[in-house]
Amino acid sequence: MPAFPSTIARPVSHELEIRKSRFLTHAAPVGSVADAEAVIADIRKRHWDARHNCTAMITGLRGEQARSNDDGEPSCTAGVPMLEVLRQRRLTDLVVVVTRYFGGIKLGAGGLVRAYSSAVSECLDAAQLVERRELTEALLTVDHADAGRLDNLLRDWAAGHGGTLGDTDYAGQVTLRVWLPADALPDLADAAAAWTAGALTPERGATRIVDVPA
């Protein structure tokens, strides 16, 4: 199991109809509770005419903060089931809003729980996940003439070793960056030596939490 909960790469929406009620789900990645509340406020403004705009959010690197709101639905039939879906999927730093346009047929408590849970689950099925990993930066400083070739080699190497490329700096020389598990640093050093007949040695940089597409 990953050490940290995942999040989603970008906002995603989904529509579900159950017994004439429309459930419009919006999920969005956020960096804080304030960001989540701004997303909620925007959706409530856009769907002001809906009967309910129910919400759930989890924030923090380890999902330390969680909130939910039934927005007029019977207690614990909307926000809490929505939040439970986020917890079961080990997600954080996202907010989910389910907007319900009532179709005239009551669903009952159990039906509401299933409806709001399904609305969130189906929406998240369409989302691209982003994993959080503790990775270490490695820097490779190369001549401009070699940068393109080594960038391609480094990209392929990172894909097979649980790493991801960082930003490239262009100055008198080119600095390539890759974020990788700390225990993969010796393998990178061997690979860099093989690519350059022993002329290139990666420099170890900082260690931090990095978002990596799942």
C-alpha positions in Angstrom: 0.0 0.0 0.0 1.4 3.5 -0.9 2.6 5.5 2.1 0.4 8.5 1.2 -3.1 8.8 -0.1 -3.5 9.7 -3.7 -5.4 12.6 -5.3 -6.8 13.3 -8.8 -5.0 15.1 -11.6 -7.7 17.5 -12.8 -11.4 18.2 -12.3 -13.9 15.6 -13.6 -17.7 15.6 -13.8 -20.4 12.9 -14.2 -24.2 12.7 -14.4 -26.3 9.9 -13.0 -30.1 9.6 -13.2 -32.0 7.5 -10.6 -35.8 7.4 -10.5 -36.1 10.7 -12.3 -33.7 12.5 -10.0 -30.5 13.9 -11.7 -27.3 13.6 -9.7 -24.5 15.9 -11.1 -21.1 15.1 -9.6 -18.1 17.4 -9.7 -14.8 16.3 -8.2 -11.8 18.7 -8.1 -8.3 18.5 -6.7 -7.6 21.2 -4.1 -4.7 22.4 -2.0 -6.5 23.5 1.1 -9.9 23.8 2.8 -10.2 27.3 1.5 -9.7 26.0 -2.1 -12.4 23.4 -1.5 -14.9 25.9 -0.2 -14.2 28.1 -3.3 -15.1 25.2 -5.5 -18.3 24.5 -3.5 -19.3 28.1 -3.7 -18.8 28.2 -7.4 -20.9 25.1 -8.0 -23.7 26.2 -5.7 -23.8 29.5 -7.6 -24.0 27.7 -11.0 -26.7 25.2 -9.7 -28.6 27.6 -7.5 -31.9 26.1 -8.7 -31.1 22.6 -7.5 -32.8 21.0 -4.5 -29.4 19.9 -2.9 -25.7 20.6 -3.4 -24.1 18.0 -1.1 -20.4 18.0 -0.4 -17.5 16.0 0.9 -13.8 17.0 1.1 -10.6 15.5 2.4 -7.4 17.6 2.7 -3.9 17.2 4.0 -1.0 15.1 2.9 -2.3 12.1 5.0 -5.9 13.1 4.8 -5.9 14.8 8.2 -9.0 17.0 7.6 -12.4 15.8 6.4 -15.7 17.5 6.2 -19.1 16.7 4.7 -22.5 18.4 4.3 -25.9 16.8 3.6 -27.3 20.2 2.4 -30.9 19.4 3.4 -31.0 15.6 2.7 -31.8 13.4 5.7 -28.9 13.2 8.1 -26.0 11.0 7.0 -27.6 10.0 3.7 -25.5 12.1 1.4 -22.3 13.9 2.7 -21.1 11.0 4.9 -21.6 8.3 2.2 -19.7 10.5 -0.2 -16.9 11.0 2.3 -16.7 7.3 2.8 -16.1 6.7 -0.9 -13.1 9.1 -0.7 -11.8 7.3 2.4 -12.2 3.8 0.9 -10.2 4.9 -2.2 -7.5 6.5 0.0 -7.8 9.9 -1.6 -7.0 13.3 -0.3 -6.7 17.0 -1.4 -10.0 16.9 -3.3 -13.6 18.0 -3.0 -16.7 16.4 -4.4 -20.0 18.1 -4.9 -23.2 16.2 -5.9 -26.0 18.4 -7.1 -29.4 16.8 -7.0 -32.3 17.9 -9.1 -35.3 16.2 -7.5 -37.4 14.2 -9.8 -40.5 13.9 -7.6 -39.9 10.3 -6.4 -38.5 9.8 -2.9 -35.7 7.3 -2.6 -35.7 6.6 1.1 -32.7 6.7 3.3 -31.1 3.6 1.9 -31.7 4.7 -1.6 -30.1 8.1 -1.0 -27.0 6.5 0.5 -26.7 4.2 -2.6 -27.4 7.1 -5.0 -24.8 9.5 -3.5 -22.2 6.8 -3.1 -22.7 5.6 -6.7 -22.6 9.2 -8.0 -19.2 9.8 -6.4 -17.8 6.3 -7.3 -18.8 6.6 -11.0 -17.3 10.1 -11.2 -14.0 9.0 -9.7 -13.8 6.0 -12.0 -13.3 8.6 -14.8 -10.6 10.5 -13.0 -6.8 10.2 -13.5 -5.2 9.4 -10.2 -2.0 11.0 -9.0 0.2 9.2 -6.4 2.2 10.9 -3.7 5.7 9.5 -3.3 8.7 10.5 -1.2 11.3 10.9 -3.9 14.9 12.2 -4.1 16.1 14.7 -6.7 19.1 13.8 -8.9 20.7 16.4 -11.2 22.7 15.7 -14.4 24.6 18.6 -15.9 25.4 18.1 -19.6 26.4 20.0 -22.7 23.7 21.4 -24.9 24.8 19.0 -27.7 24.1 16.0 -25.5 21.0 17.2 -23.8 18.4 15.8 -26.2 19.8 12.3 -26.3 20.3 12.2 -22.5 16.9 13.6 -21.9 15.3 10.7 -23.9 17.5 8.1 -22.1 16.7 9.6 -18.7 12.9 9.7 -19.5 12.9 6.0 -20.4 15.0 5.1 -17.4 12.7 7.0 -15.0 9.6 5.3 -16.4 11.1 1.9 -15.5 12.4 2.8 -12.0 9.5 4.6 -10.3 10.8 8.1 -11.1 9.5 11.2 -12.9 11.3 14.0 -14.7 11.6 17.4 -13.2 12.2 20.8 -14.7 15.2 21.3 -17.0 17.5 24.4 -16.6 19.2 25.9 -19.7 22.3 28.0 -19.0 25.9 27.6 -20.0 25.1 23.9 -19.7 21.9 22.0 -19.4 20.8 20.6 -16.0 18.4 17.6 -16.3 16.4 16.7 -13.2 14.8 13.4 -12.2 12.9 12.5 -9.0 13.4 8.9 -8.0 13.3 6.6 -5.0 16.5 7.1 -2.9 17.5 3.4 -3.3 17.5 3.8 -7.1 20.3 6.4 -7.0 23.1 3.8 -7.5 21.3 2.4 -10.5 21.0 5.9 -12.0 24.7 6.4 -11.5 25.5 3.2 -13.3 23.2 4.1 -16.1 24.6 7.6 -16.5 28.1 6.2 -16.6 27.1 3.8 -19.3 25.4 6.5 -21.4 28.6 8.8 -21.3 31.5 6.3 -21.0 31.9 7.2 -17.4 31.9 11.0 -17.9 28.6 11.8 -16.1 27.9 11.4 -12.4 24.4 12.5 -11.0 24.4 15.0 -8.2 22.0 14.2 -5.3 19.5 16.9 -4.4 16.6 17.3 -1.9 14.0 14.8 -0.9 10.4 15.7 -0.9 6.8 14.5 -1.6 6.2 14.4 -5.4 3.0 13.9 -7.4 3.4 11.1 -9.9 0.6 10.0 -12.4 -0.6 6.6 -11.4 
